[in-house]
Amino acid sequence: MAKITLKGNEVNTNSEIVTVGSSAPDFTLVDSDLNNVSLSNFNNKNKILSIVPSLDTPVCQKSTMVFNDKV
């Protein structure tokens, strides 16, 4: 578990933070059809992960829109 700060308050993550260049651990997310998918569902494919804390903030919304346009 890593300790980070959010607005000056210390919070803990669920696990260690992945470093640049390291392999991502397997995880489960929900796709656009509300199905669970994991990283292992995409073996042997290039992957780009865009993770934002909350889409109900203007910065995260803008970041996601710019990311989608560029992809």
C-alpha positions as CSV (number, residue, x, y, z in Angstrom):
1,M,0.0,0.0,0.0
2,A,1.4,3.4,-1.0
3,K,0.7,6.6,1.0
4,I,-0.1,9.7,-1.1
5,T,-1.6,13.1,-0.2
6,L,-4.9,14.5,-1.4
7,K,-5.5,18.1,-0.7
8,G,-2.9,17.9,2.1
9,N,-4.4,14.8,3.7
10,E,-2.6,11.5,3.7
11,V,-4.5,8.6,2.1
12,N,-3.6,5.0,1.3
13,T,-3.9,3.3,-2.1
14,N,-5.1,-0.3,-2.5
15,S,-1.6,-1.4,-3.5
16,E,1.8,-0.1,-4.5
17,I,1.9,2.5,-7.3
18,V,3.2,1.1,-10.6
19,T,6.4,2.7,-11.8
20,V,7.0,3.8,-15.4
21,G,8.2,0.9,-17.5
22,S,7.0,-1.8,-15.2
23,S,4.3,-4.3,-16.0
24,A,0.8,-3.5,-14.8
25,P,-0.7,-6.0,-12.4
26,D,-3.9,-7.7,-13.6
27,F,-7.1,-5.8,-12.6
28,T,-10.8,-5.9,-13.4
29,L,-12.8,-3.0,-14.8
30,V,-16.3,-2.6,-16.3
31,D,-16.6,-2.1,-20.0
32,S,-19.2,0.1,-21.9
33,D,-21.6,-2.9,-21.9
34,L,-21.2,-3.2,-18.1
35,N,-19.3,-6.5,-18.4
36,N,-16.3,-7.2,-16.2
37,V,-13.0,-7.3,-18.2
38,S,-9.5,-7.7,-16.9
39,L,-6.1,-6.8,-18.3
40,S,-5.6,-10.5,-19.2
41,N,-8.6,-10.2,-21.7
42,F,-6.2,-8.1,-23.9
43,N,-3.1,-10.3,-23.9
44,N,-0.9,-9.8,-26.9
45,K,-2.6,-6.4,-27.7
46,N,-1.2,-2.9,-27.3
47,K,-3.0,-1.2,-24.4
48,I,-3.4,2.5,-23.5
49,L,-4.9,3.2,-20.1
50,S,-6.5,6.5,-19.3
51,I,-7.5,6.7,-15.7
52,V,-9.2,9.7,-14.1
53,P,-10.4,10.1,-10.5
54,S,-13.8,11.5,-11.4
55,L,-15.6,12.5,-14.6
56,D,-17.7,15.0,-12.8
57,T,-14.9,17.5,-12.5
58,P,-14.1,19.9,-15.4
59,V,-10.4,19.0,-15.5
60,C,-11.1,15.3,-15.7
61,Q,-13.9,15.8,-18.3
62,K,-11.6,17.9,-20.5
63,S,-8.7,15.5,-20.1
64,T,-10.8,12.6,-21.1
65,M,-12.3,14.4,-24.2
66,V,-8.8,15.4,-25.4
67,F,-7.5,11.9,-24.8
68,N,-10.4,10.4,-26.8
69,D,-9.9,12.9,-29.7
70,K,-6.2,12.1,-29.9
71,V,-6.7,8.4,-29.8
